[in-house]
């Protein structure tokens, strides 16, 4: 991946993460409301919440990369088929 492509990917990801941040904040607020404010003062609970969010984001990135690779491979296959005809 070229530097220009990487920069474009970062810009797209940053733009797409804005709504995600809102969703994550809402989910955290909801979890805190159910668990009680004391939960935020418990380091173990805070660490667990951070790990869950981090894992979800890593999984989303992994899926996005796989989807992009699949799309690129499909495009390559279609191009190859077209050139064979």
C-alpha positions in Angstrom: 0.0 0.0 0.0 1.4 3.4 -1.0 1.7 6.3 1.4 -1.1 8.1 -0.5 -3.4 5.1 -0.3 -2.6 4.7 3.4 -3.4 8.4 4.0 -6.7 8.1 2.2 -7.6 5.0 4.2 -6.9 6.9 7.4 -9.1 9.7 6.3 -12.0 7.4 5.5 -11.6 5.5 8.7 -11.5 8.7 10.8 -14.7 9.9 9.1 -16.4 6.5 9.7 -15.3 6.4 13.3 -17.2 9.5 14.3 -20.6 7.7 14.4 -18.9 4.8 16.0 -17.6 7.0 18.8 -21.2 8.2 19.4 -22.4 4.6 19.6 -19.6 3.5 21.9 -20.3 6.4 24.2 -24.0 5.6 24.3 -23.3 1.9 25.0 -20.9 2.8 27.8 -23.4 5.2 29.4 -26.1 2.5 29.2 -23.8 -0.1 30.8 -22.9 2.4 33.6 -26.5 3.2 34.2 -27.3 -0.5 34.6 -24.2 -1.2 36.8 -24.3 2.0 38.8 -21.9 4.9 39.0 -19.7 3.0 41.4 -18.8 0.7 38.6 -16.7 3.5 37.0 -14.7 3.8 40.2 -13.7 0.1 40.0 -10.5 -0.2 38.0 -11.3 -3.8 37.0 -14.6 -2.8 35.5 -13.1 0.1 33.6 -10.3 -2.1 32.3 -12.8 -4.7 31.2 -14.9 -2.1 29.4 -11.8 -0.8 27.6 -10.8 -4.4 26.6 -14.3 -5.1 25.2 -14.3 -1.9 23.1 -10.8 -2.5 21.9 -11.7 -6.1 20.9 -14.8 -4.9 19.0 -12.8 -2.3 17.1 -10.0 -4.8 16.3 -12.7 -7.2 15.0 -14.3 -4.5 12.9 -11.0 -3.5 11.4 -10.1 -7.2 10.6 -13.5 -7.6 8.9 -13.1 -4.4 6.9 -9.6 -5.5 5.7 -11.0 -8.9 4.7 -13.9 -7.4 2.9 -11.6 -5.1 1.0 -9.2 -7.9 0.1 -12.2 -10.0 -1.1 -13.5 -7.1 -3.2 -10.0 -6.6 -4.7 -9.7 -10.3 -5.5 -13.2 -10.4 -7.1 -12.2 -7.4 -9.2 -8.9 -9.1 -10.2 -10.8 -12.3 -11.1 -13.4 -10.4 -13.2 -10.6 -8.6 -15.0 -8.8 -11.9 -15.7 -12.0 -13.5 -17.0 -12.6 -10.5 -19.3 -9.1 -10.6 -20.7 -9.4 -14.3 -21.4 -12.4 -13.8 -23.7 
